[in-house]
């Protein structure tokens, strides 16, 4: 069985506005989400931090409708879209809020995809500390971000994200806070993880990087 079904997931947005459908399609096309999904263990509950419109969560659920998946995001507008799109998948739950607000639950997999560079370092650490507390023993944190090397790819990724945050399609603190692989790995180790770094091949000119991190 495939880890995720993005084709089926995208069909769930058919009743949404053209702008929302275009955003979801762009998210699917511009990020190596299939490569990340391939790293999700076959069993156990999943937490999707900063889930946005819910595409990654719904792709996982479309491949296995029985699997418990929780998506959380601070944007009420995006969570509203995710709730509508996922209404036919009862094992998926979407919540408005921050990962720091979750207590008393554990997850086998936690995915944080293209979120960390929106946060200054203290908030990065707060998010990672929260993920560490919620991760089951032997679980895995999948942290997708962009490296700052090579410089030309970093410039492209930063320019795109500057546009996205500038027009309000991506929530942030007003500034972008990209860090190098070395710096992000240090943040993960400081939060109690042992990270592996994987540079993801993709057709887009972005320095896509995935950290596969396990608690120590």
TORDOMI-663214 format. One line per field, with one value per residue (C-alpha): x, y, z. Coordinates in Angstrom, 2 decimals, always signed. Layout:
east	c(X:...)
north	c(Y:...)
up	c(Z:...)
END
This chain:
east	c(+0.00:+1.25:+2.07:+0.00:-2.50:-2.15:-4.39:-7.32:-6.54:-6.61:-10.05:-11.37:-10.93:-13.15:-15.84:-13.39:-12.63:-10.39:-7.76:-7.72:-7.52:-4.64:-2.81:-3.22:-2.02:+1.01:+1.80:+1.65:+3.81:+6.44:+7.27:+8.58:+5.71:+5.80:+9.40:+8.42:+5.37:+7.57:+9.35:+6.15:+5.98:+3.21:+1.38:+0.62:-1.00:+0.39:+0.54:+0.87:+2.16:+1.38:-0.92:-2.32:-5.18:-4.53:-3.12:-0.41:-2.78:-5.49:-3.05:-1.98:-5.60:-6.64:-4.10:-5.29:-8.69:-8.50:-5.34:-5.64:-4.19:-4.32:-3.52:-3.00:-2.49:-2.90:-4.85:-8.64:-9.25:-6.98:-8.36:-11.89:-10.85:-9.17:-12.28:-14.51:-12.13:-11.68:-15.31:-15.56:-12.53:-13.59:-10.16:-8.70:-9.04:-8.10:-7.53:-6.90:-3.95:-0.31:+1.42:+2.37:-1.33:-1.53:-1.22:-1.85:-1.38:+1.38:+2.12:+4.24:+5.05:+5.17:+5.56:+6.66:+6.76:+8.02:+7.19:+10.43:+11.85:+8.78:+9.78:+12.60:+14.95:+13.16:+9.90:+11.69:+12.98:+9.55:+7.97:+10.63:+10.39:+6.63:+7.14:+9.64:+7.09:+4.37:+6.49:+6.08:+9.20:+10.76:+8.72:+10.04:+9.97:+10.00:+11.17:+11.11:+12.76:+15.10:+18.85:+20.76:+23.09:+23.63:+23.21:+21.25:+18.66:+18.35:+17.76:+14.91:+13.30:+13.60:+12.14:+9.15:+8.49:+8.84:+6.04:+3.87:+4.17:+3.89:+0.47:-0.73:-0.86:+1.63:+1.49:+4.70:+6.11:+6.89:+10.43:+11.93:+14.31:+16.05:+18.90:+21.54:+21.44:+24.12:+22.14:+18.87:+20.59:+21.96:+18.46:+17.17:+19.95:+19.28:+15.64:+16.57:+16.66:+19.26:+18.83:+19.68:+19.94:+18.51:+18.76:+15.67:+15.96:+13.13:+12.47:+12.07:+15.08:+14.78:+17.25:+14.68:+16.01:+14.44:+15.56:+14.57:+14.94:+14.42:+14.35:+17.44)
north	c(+0.00:+3.49:+5.72:+8.60:+9.27:+12.89:+12.48:+11.37:+14.06:+16.84:+15.71:+16.44:+20.18:+20.16:+22.30:+24.94:+28.24:+28.35:+30.17:+27.47:+24.70:+26.51:+26.91:+23.21:+22.23:+24.51:+23.00:+19.55:+20.50:+22.64:+20.50:+16.91:+15.69:+12.17:+11.79:+12.87:+10.58:+7.63:+8.11:+7.91:+4.57:+2.23:+2.27:+4.57:+7.99:+10.96:+14.64:+17.16:+20.43:+23.53:+21.45:+24.42:+23.31:+19.71:+18.27:+16.09:+14.78:+13.99:+12.27:+9.94:+9.34:+8.69:+5.86:+4.42:+5.80:+3.94:+5.67:+8.36:+11.64:+15.02:+18.24:+21.48:+25.00:+28.55:+29.77:+29.54:+30.02:+27.13:+24.85:+25.58:+24.39:+21.30:+20.42:+20.63:+18.65:+15.94:+15.56:+12.15:+10.76:+10.32:+9.21:+12.63:+15.50:+19.13:+21.64:+25.36:+26.24:+25.59:+22.30:+23.70:+23.52:+19.72:+17.68:+14.12:+12.56:+10.67:+10.19:+7.68:+10.25:+14.03:+15.95:+19.60:+20.65:+24.07:+25.71:+26.17:+29.01:+31.12:+31.19:+32.95:+30.65:+30.75:+29.72:+27.06:+25.56:+25.84:+23.96:+21.25:+20.84:+20.37:+17.78:+15.91:+15.63:+14.37:+11.81:+8.20:+6.25:+5.03:+7.50:+9.76:+13.49:+14.41:+17.99:+19.38:+22.73:+24.46:+24.67:+27.93:+26.23:+26.36:+30.12:+30.44:+27.85:+29.49:+32.85:+31.36:+29.72:+32.86:+35.04:+32.74:+32.59:+36.37:+36.72:+34.13:+35.75:+39.24:+38.55:+36.60:+33.11:+31.89:+32.92:+34.13:+36.66:+39.20:+38.00:+34.84:+32.80:+30.29:+28.36:+26.08:+22.32:+22.51:+25.06:+23.13:+19.91:+21.67:+22.88:+19.31:+17.92:+20.60:+19.52:+15.89:+14.44:+12.55:+13.92:+12.41:+14.89:+14.02:+16.38:+15.69:+15.57:+17.47:+19.24:+22.64:+24.93:+24.82:+23.31:+20.89:+19.16:+16.55:+15.79:+12.33:+12.75:+10.27:+10.95:+10.18)
up	c(+0.00:-0.86:+2.10:+0.69:-2.08:-3.17:-6.21:-4.04:-1.48:-4.06:-5.23:-1.73:-2.43:-5.51:-3.83:-2.61:-4.34:-7.39:-5.35:-2.67:-5.26:-6.97:-3.66:-2.85:-6.33:-6.00:-2.62:-4.15:-7.14:-5.42:-2.38:-2.36:-0.20:-1.62:-0.49:+3.03:+3.08:+2.14:+5.48:+7.54:+9.43:+8.30:+11.64:+14.54:+14.94:+13.03:+14.02:+11.17:+12.68:+10.65:+8.44:+6.50:+4.25:+5.31:+2.08:+3.67:+6.36:+3.83:+1.48:+4.29:+5.27:+1.68:+1.52:+4.86:+5.97:+9.31:+10.47:+13.15:+11.93:+13.67:+11.81:+13.69:+12.36:+13.76:+10.70:+11.23:+7.49:+6.51:+9.21:+7.97:+4.51:+5.96:+7.99:+4.94:+2.75:+5.38:+6.43:+4.72:+6.57:+10.21:+11.43:+10.53:+12.99:+12.34:+15.14:+15.18:+17.39:+18.16:+18.89:+22.30:+23.28:+22.89:+26.07:+27.14:+23.70:+21.95:+18.27:+16.41:+13.72:+13.87:+10.60:+10.55:+6.91:+5.80:+9.12:+11.02:+8.91:+9.71:+13.39:+15.28:+17.16:+20.57:+18.90:+16.86:+20.11:+21.77:+18.86:+18.87:+22.66:+22.32:+19.58:+21.74:+24.57:+22.22:+20.37:+21.43:+22.44:+19.22:+17.17:+14.43:+13.75:+10.06:+9.73:+6.19:+5.56:+3.10:+3.46:+2.96:+0.44:-2.44:-2.32:-5.57:-4.53:-1.13:-2.85:-4.89:-1.86:+0.24:-2.52:-2.92:+0.80:+1.07:-1.46:+0.29:+3.71:+2.23:+0.71:+3.74:+2.22:+4.80:+8.44:+10.02:+12.43:+9.72:+9.07:+7.65:+9.77:+7.52:+9.09:+7.62:+7.94:+10.61:+12.63:+12.34:+13.32:+16.40:+17.29:+17.01:+19.17:+21.76:+21.89:+22.49:+18.99:+16.96:+13.42:+10.05:+7.17:+3.75:+0.79:-1.31:-5.07:-6.77:-10.04:-8.34:-7.76:-3.97:-1.44:+0.01:+3.12:+5.38:+8.90:+10.10:+13.85:+16.66:+20.41:+22.47)
END
